[in-house]
Amino acid sequence: MLGNFSSASGTNFSTPSAVEVDGANNIWLTNGNGDSVTEILTPCAGVGCSGRTLHVAGPTVNNHPLGAGIDASGDLWTVNILSASASELIGVATPVKTPLSACLSQTPATAVCKP
C-alpha cells in the first residue's frame, strides 16, 4: 500500500480520475482539470515521492482526460471527455511486456526471450 499522498516532487495533481500501473510498477494518473497525466515513480512510501507531470498541447490531446490505459508497448492512452476523443502518448510508460525487438537483438541468437 502506498498510502495517501497529494503530491510528489516534480508533479502536479488536478482532479485525478484514473490510475494505471506500467511495467516498472510506476503509477500513472490522469488529471481531469489539469489536462495532463502524472507519473509517480516507485518505490514510493507516500512521502518524498518523485515523478513528472506531462502536459501535451492540442485541442483534443488530454482535453479533460478521465480514463487511461497502458498498452503492451508502453504507450499511454487517455480518454478525453471534453473533446470526445482518445490520445496516445507514444512510449512514455515502461512496456508491460518485453518488446519483440528486444528478443531479436539478444546474443546469442538462440537465446530464449521470456516476457
Buried (B, 14 or more C-beta within 10 A) or exposed (E): EEEEBEEBEBBBBBEBBBEBBBBEEBBBBBBBEBBBBBBBBBEBEEEEBEBBBBEBEEEEBBBBBBBBEBBEEBBBBBBBBBBEBBBEBEEBBBBBEBBEEEEEEEEEEEEEEEE
